[in-house]
Amino acid sequence: MEMRINPSLLSADFANLQSEIEGIPSADGLHVDVMDNHFVPNLTLGLPVVEAVRKVTPKLLDIHLMINDPDRWAPAYAEAGAESVTFHVEAATAPVKLARDLRSAGAKAAMALRPATPIEPYADLLGELDMVLIMTVEPGFGGQKFLDLCLPKIRRTAELIKKTGGTIALEVDGGVSAETIERCAEAGANTFVAGSAVFGADDPDAMIYSLRSQAESAG
């Protein structure tokens, strides 16, 4: 599976969001962090902003729901035109049903795990998913330091995915940068969320090229 870079809009300039998006034409997708100030201690973009972003870009929208009750709210993001919707398994009541609802609504279904949440109890769910997202920081805020202790879980997740025989993407989110992306790729990740590393660079689009090249060499 090819290496993909999905910059996180959480690190973009919200006052100039359209121009920020237009400034990263090389991005494989746009990662949109939705936080509700309940599941995580922060409040960010919601459905109206996602609908607005959908109108100004054809790029894949990679929605990451860090919210309570995703069973209720997640399908609306698929209906708004997001190609991929990620829910946290810690917050979902019926993850299999939710994954099927997302697929029925036309989106890829993805499951996220916090750093301390093991993948093994959810191995049987992999066949219902298009992507697994491993958080390498505690969800809630951008710009955090990468947690190396998550690398073994990335490796174990990659092995479980391989056993399914499917084409499930393995995404890493949190502290991804030029200093950490190679370790993630070596562990088996193929999709990378980079926020401050991209939008904090002098040339954000060139940084995407550089990060992808590093991942391809390491993976």
CORLIN-V815493 format. One record per residue. RES is the residue in one letter. PHI is phi in radians with two decimals (NA if undefined). BURIAL is b if it has 16 or more other ideal C-beta (glycine too) atoms within 10 Angstrom, else e. Layout:
res = [RES,RES]
phi = [PHI,PHI]
burial = [BURIAL,BURIAL]
//
This chain:
res = [M,E,M,R,I,N,P,S,L,L,S,A,D,F,A,N,L,Q,S,E,I,E,G,I,P,S,A,D,G,L,H,V,D,V,M,D,N,H,F,V,P,N,L,T,L,G,L,P,V,V,E,A,V,R,K,V,T,P,K,L,L,D,I,H,L,M,I,N,D,P,D,R,W,A,P,A,Y,A,E,A,G,A,E,S,V,T,F,H,V,E,A,A,T,A,P,V,K,L,A,R,D,L,R,S,A,G,A,K,A,A,M,A,L,R,P,A,T,P,I,E,P,Y,A,D,L,L,G,E,L,D,M,V,L,I,M,T,V,E,P,G,F,G,G,Q,K,F,L,D,L,C,L,P,K,I,R,R,T,A,E,L,I,K,K,T,G,G,T,I,A,L,E,V,D,G,G,V,S,A,E,T,I,E,R,C,A,E,A,G,A,N,T,F,V,A,G,S,A,V,F,G,A,D,D,P,D,A,M,I,Y,S,L,R,S,Q,A,E,S,A,G]
phi = [NA,-1.21,-1.40,-2.19,-2.05,-2.01,-1.05,-1.53,-1.19,-1.03,-1.69,-1.43,-1.43,-1.09,-1.30,-2.33,-1.09,-1.09,-1.19,-1.11,-1.15,-1.15,-1.45,-2.24,-1.08,-1.44,-1.11,-1.35,-2.93,-2.06,-1.56,-2.03,-1.54,-1.90,-2.19,-1.99,1.13,-2.23,-1.16,-2.31,-1.46,-2.74,-2.23,-2.34,-1.05,-2.24,-1.01,-1.04,-1.22,-1.07,-1.09,-1.20,-1.10,-1.01,-1.30,-1.91,-2.61,-1.55,-1.13,-1.00,-1.75,-1.83,-1.51,-2.04,-1.56,-1.81,-2.42,-1.32,0.98,-1.11,-0.97,-1.45,-1.68,-1.04,-1.01,-1.11,-1.26,-1.14,-1.16,-1.40,1.89,-1.26,-1.38,-2.47,-2.24,-1.90,-1.99,-1.48,-1.13,-1.17,-1.82,-1.44,-1.49,-2.34,-1.08,-1.17,-1.07,-1.11,-1.04,-1.20,-1.12,-1.13,-1.13,-1.11,-1.46,1.72,-1.94,-1.32,-1.77,-2.33,-2.10,-1.88,-2.26,-1.18,-0.93,-1.56,-1.55,-1.30,-1.43,-0.97,-1.11,-1.94,-1.01,-1.25,-1.49,-1.02,-1.14,-1.63,-2.03,-1.84,-2.76,-2.06,-1.93,-1.75,-1.33,-1.93,-2.54,-1.26,-1.11,2.39,-2.52,-1.44,1.35,-1.44,-1.38,-1.03,-1.71,-1.07,-1.11,-1.48,-1.04,-1.04,-1.20,-1.06,-1.10,-1.13,-1.15,-1.06,-1.16,-1.13,-1.10,-1.04,-1.18,-1.27,1.31,-1.68,-2.03,-1.52,-1.28,-2.14,-1.81,-2.11,-2.41,2.27,1.23,-1.33,-2.72,-1.08,-1.45,-2.12,-1.13,-1.16,-1.11,-1.17,-1.16,-1.07,-1.35,2.13,-1.29,-2.32,-2.32,-2.28,-1.67,-2.22,-1.79,-1.12,-1.09,-1.52,-1.30,-1.59,-1.44,-1.10,-2.25,-0.99,-1.22,-1.12,-1.12,-1.06,-1.01,-1.13,-1.10,-1.11,-1.09,-1.09,-1.13,-1.12,-1.18,-1.41,-1.46]
burial = [e,e,b,b,b,b,b,b,b,b,b,b,e,e,e,e,b,e,e,b,b,e,b,b,e,e,b,b,b,b,b,b,b,b,b,b,e,e,b,b,e,e,e,b,b,e,e,e,e,b,e,e,b,b,e,e,b,e,b,b,b,b,b,b,b,b,b,b,e,b,b,e,b,b,b,e,b,b,e,b,e,b,b,b,b,b,b,b,b,e,b,b,e,e,b,e,e,b,b,e,b,b,b,e,b,e,b,b,b,b,b,b,b,b,e,e,e,e,b,e,e,b,e,e,b,b,e,b,b,b,b,b,b,b,b,b,b,e,b,b,e,b,e,b,e,b,b,e,e,b,b,e,b,b,e,b,b,b,e,b,b,e,e,e,e,e,e,b,b,b,b,b,b,b,b,b,b,e,e,b,b,e,b,b,b,e,b,b,b,b,b,b,b,b,b,b,b,b,b,e,b,e,e,b,b,e,b,b,e,b,b,b,e,b,b,e,e,e,b]
//
